[in-house]
């Protein structure tokens, strides 16, 4: 954990200059596969949501109802989704909240899934183009 004055940063939460962020998970189903691809984006949330999350982490008796937020990352392949409205849902307090985008191309990908080629495009956009390693000799 890093703390400077009132600012705080961990792997799961951030409070900086009066703004609040929670780390979440967002799975995109891969069509034709049993598994999906997961991002670990940050969502900007209200002060109340941030503290409700902290209360849930401190006591498993506290329920974290689905909360609204804003996507705080430009995700590879979905850069246009930065700032999209999201919902955070915490079904298991030992896990990060699940993030669902409400509209746009990323919401469509969550709903309809992505192709294997789309997955390769995401890797390439993140600087890890694995296509050259997939060719047969």
C-alpha positions as CSV (number, residue, x, y, z in Angstrom):
1,X,0.0,0.0,0.0
2,X,1.1,3.5,-0.7
3,X,-0.1,6.5,1.3
4,X,0.7,10.1,0.9
5,X,-1.4,12.4,3.1
6,X,-5.0,11.6,2.5
7,X,-4.2,9.7,-0.8
8,X,-4.1,5.9,-0.7
9,X,-3.3,3.3,-3.4
10,X,-3.5,-0.5,-3.1
11,X,-4.0,-3.2,-5.7
12,X,-7.8,-2.9,-5.2
13,X,-8.6,0.7,-4.3
14,X,-7.4,4.2,-4.8
15,X,-8.3,7.5,-3.1
16,X,-6.5,10.5,-4.7
17,X,-7.3,14.2,-4.6
18,X,-10.9,13.6,-3.4
19,X,-11.6,11.0,-6.1
20,X,-12.4,7.4,-5.4
21,X,-11.6,4.3,-7.5
22,X,-12.2,0.6,-7.1
23,X,-10.5,-2.2,-9.1
24,X,-13.0,-4.6,-10.7
25,X,-13.1,-7.6,-13.0
26,X,-14.8,-7.6,-16.4
27,X,-15.1,-10.8,-18.4
28,X,-15.7,-10.8,-22.1
29,X,-17.0,-14.2,-23.3
30,X,-15.0,-15.6,-26.2
31,X,-17.5,-17.1,-28.7
32,X,-16.9,-20.8,-29.2
33,X,-14.7,-21.2,-26.0
34,X,-15.5,-22.3,-22.5
35,X,-13.5,-19.5,-21.0
36,X,-13.7,-15.7,-21.4
37,X,-11.1,-13.0,-21.4
38,X,-10.9,-10.9,-18.3
39,X,-9.8,-7.2,-17.9
40,X,-9.0,-5.8,-14.5
41,X,-10.3,-2.2,-14.9
42,X,-10.7,0.6,-12.5
43,X,-14.0,2.3,-11.9
44,X,-14.4,5.8,-10.5
45,X,-17.1,5.7,-7.8
46,X,-18.7,8.0,-5.3
47,X,-17.4,8.6,-1.8
48,X,-20.4,6.6,-0.5
49,X,-19.8,3.6,-2.8
50,X,-16.1,3.6,-1.9
51,X,-16.9,3.5,1.8
52,X,-19.7,0.9,1.3
53,X,-17.0,-1.3,-0.4
54,X,-14.6,-0.8,2.5
55,X,-17.3,-1.7,5.0
56,X,-18.0,-4.9,3.0
57,X,-14.4,-5.8,3.1
58,X,-14.2,-5.3,6.8
59,X,-17.4,-7.2,7.7
60,X,-18.9,-10.0,5.7
61,X,-22.2,-9.2,7.4
62,X,-22.4,-5.9,5.3
63,X,-24.1,-6.3,1.9
64,X,-22.6,-4.3,-1.1
65,X,-25.6,-3.7,-3.3
66,X,-24.9,-3.0,-7.0
67,X,-23.4,0.5,-7.4
68,X,-22.9,2.9,-10.3
69,X,-19.5,4.1,-11.5
70,X,-17.5,5.3,-14.4
71,X,-15.0,3.3,-16.4
72,X,-11.6,4.9,-15.5
73,X,-9.4,3.0,-18.0
74,X,-9.0,3.2,-21.8
75,X,-9.0,-0.6,-22.4
76,X,-7.0,-2.0,-25.3
77,X,-9.4,-2.4,-28.3
78,X,-12.1,-0.4,-26.5
79,X,-10.5,2.9,-26.0
80,X,-13.7,4.7,-26.9
81,X,-15.3,3.2,-23.7
82,X,-13.3,5.4,-21.3
83,X,-15.8,7.2,-19.1
84,X,-18.7,4.9,-19.9
85,X,-21.3,4.3,-17.2
86,X,-20.8,1.0,-15.4
87,X,-22.4,-1.1,-12.6
88,X,-20.3,-2.8,-9.9
89,X,-21.7,-5.9,-8.3
90,X,-20.0,-7.7,-5.4
91,X,-21.5,-11.2,-5.0
92,X,-18.5,-12.5,-3.1
93,X,-16.7,-10.1,-0.7
94,X,-13.5,-12.1,-1.0
95,X,-13.3,-11.2,-4.8
96,X,-13.2,-8.0,-6.7
97,X,-16.5,-6.6,-7.8
98,X,-17.8,-7.6,-11.3
99,X,-18.0,-4.6,-13.6
100,X,-20.7,-4.4,-16.3
101,X,-20.8,-1.6,-18.9
102,X,-24.2,-0.2,-19.6
103,X,-23.9,0.7,-23.3
104,X,-21.5,1.0,-26.2
105,X,-19.1,-1.3,-27.9
106,X,-17.8,-2.8,-24.6
107,X,-21.3,-3.5,-23.4
108,X,-22.0,-5.3,-26.7
109,X,-18.8,-7.4,-26.3
110,X,-19.9,-8.3,-22.8
111,X,-23.3,-9.3,-24.0
112,X,-22.5,-11.0,-27.4
113,X,-18.9,-12.2,-26.7
114,X,-15.9,-11.6,-28.9
115,X,-14.3,-13.7,-31.6
116,X,-10.9,-15.3,-31.4
117,X,-9.7,-12.6,-33.9
118,X,-11.1,-9.9,-31.6
119,X,-9.1,-11.4,-28.7
120,X,-5.9,-11.3,-30.8
121,X,-6.7,-7.7,-31.6
122,X,-7.0,-6.9,-27.9
123,X,-3.6,-8.5,-27.2
124,X,-2.1,-6.6,-30.1
125,X,-3.6,-3.3,-28.9
126,X,-2.0,-4.0,-25.5
127,X,1.4,-4.4,-27.2
128,X,1.4,-8.2,-27.1
129,X,0.7,-9.2,-30.7
130,X,0.9,-13.0,-30.5
131,X,-0.2,-13.7,-34.1
132,X,3.3,-14.3,-35.4
133,X,3.6,-17.1,-32.8
134,X,0.4,-18.8,-34.0
135,X,1.6,-19.7,-37.5
136,X,2.3,-23.3,-38.5
137,X,5.8,-24.1,-39.9
